[in-house]
Every structure is written in C-alpha cells, then in structure tokens.
Amino acid sequence: MDKRKVLDEGRQLKRLNAETRRHAHMHKWFAIVAALDCVLVIFYDQDMRNIVFSAGVCVVCTYLWLKGRKQSRSYRREWDAKFGTKKQL
C-alpha cells in the first residue's frame, strides 16, 4: 500500500492562496478604518498621540495588505504554471 500525501500540491496551493487572500482582505479594511480615523482625528481632536497611533496602524496594515496580496498572487501564478489556468481547464 503506497502512502498518499495528506494534501496534494494543487489543493495545498489553493488553500494557501485562499488563506492569504483572507488575511490581506482583513488588513485592507483595518488600513481603511485606521486612515479614516486618522483623518477624523486630524480635523476634530488634533491630539498627536491619536494621530500617530492611527497613522502607524494604517501604515502597518497597508504594508501587510500589499505583502499578502503579492504572496497570494505568487501562489496563484505557481498554481497556474503547474496546473494551467481556469480557461485551459
């Protein structure tokens, strides 16, 4: 009896892609909310601690969003290279 892998490579790439996209989507919304909060604090509160905190959260979440988006695209390109695109299937 030969042993099979727990997940074949195609399914594993699809799961990694979906998980990365899910995290990137969450980071995108955190960045949008933090940017909106930063703008509102600038116009209404003008407390530097709140402005710096909101801007820092926005920058970090934007970086994580773009990093996750790039990783997700690399998983998709790897899957397309190995198994073909949806149009070819």
GILINUR-V537515 format. One record per residue. N is the residue number from 0. RES is the residue in three letters. SS is DSSP state (H for helix, E for strand, L for the rest). OMEGA is omega in radians with two decimals (none if undefined). Layout:
((N;RES;SS;OMEGA) (N;RES;SS;OMEGA))
//
This chain:
((0;MET;L;-3.13) (1;ASP;L;-3.08) (2;LYS;L;3.07) (3;ARG;L;3.04) (4;LYS;L;3.13) (5;VAL;L;3.06) (6;LEU;L;3.05) (7;ASP;L;-2.98) (8;GLU;H;-3.14) (9;GLY;H;3.12) (10;ARG;H;3.13) (11;GLN;H;3.10) (12;LEU;H;3.11) (13;LYS;H;3.12) (14;ARG;H;3.10) (15;LEU;H;3.12) (16;ASN;H;-3.12) (17;ALA;H;-3.14) (18;GLU;H;3.14) (19;THR;H;3.11) (20;ARG;H;3.13) (21;ARG;H;3.12) (22;HIS;H;-3.14) (23;ALA;H;3.11) (24;HIS;H;3.11) (25;MET;H;3.12) (26;HIS;H;3.11) (27;LYS;H;-3.11) (28;TRP;H;3.03) (29;PHE;H;3.13) (30;ALA;H;3.13) (31;ILE;H;-3.14) (32;VAL;H;3.12) (33;ALA;H;3.10) (34;ALA;H;3.10) (35;LEU;H;3.11) (36;ASP;H;-3.14) (37;CYS;H;3.13) (38;VAL;H;3.13) (39;LEU;H;3.13) (40;VAL;H;3.12) (41;ILE;H;-3.07) (42;PHE;H;-3.02) (43;TYR;H;-3.02) (44;ASP;H;-3.13) (45;GLN;L;3.05) (46;ASP;L;-3.02) (47;MET;H;-3.14) (48;ARG;H;3.14) (49;ASN;H;3.13) (50;ILE;H;-3.12) (51;VAL;H;3.13) (52;PHE;H;-3.13) (53;SER;H;3.12) (54;ALA;H;3.11) (55;GLY;H;3.10) (56;VAL;H;3.14) (57;CYS;H;-3.13) (58;VAL;H;-3.12) (59;VAL;H;-3.13) (60;CYS;H;3.07) (61;THR;H;3.10) (62;TYR;H;-3.14) (63;LEU;H;3.10) (64;TRP;H;-3.12) (65;LEU;H;3.09) (66;LYS;H;3.11) (67;GLY;H;3.10) (68;ARG;H;3.11) (69;LYS;H;3.13) (70;GLN;H;3.13) (71;SER;H;3.10) (72;ARG;H;3.12) (73;SER;H;3.06) (74;TYR;H;-3.14) (75;ARG;H;3.11) (76;ARG;H;3.10) (77;GLU;H;3.11) (78;TRP;H;3.11) (79;ASP;H;-3.14) (80;ALA;H;-3.09) (81;LYS;H;-2.99) (82;PHE;H;-3.14) (83;GLY;L;-3.14) (84;THR;L;3.14) (85;LYS;L;-3.13) (86;LYS;L;-3.13) (87;GLN;L;-3.11) (88;LEU;L;none))
//
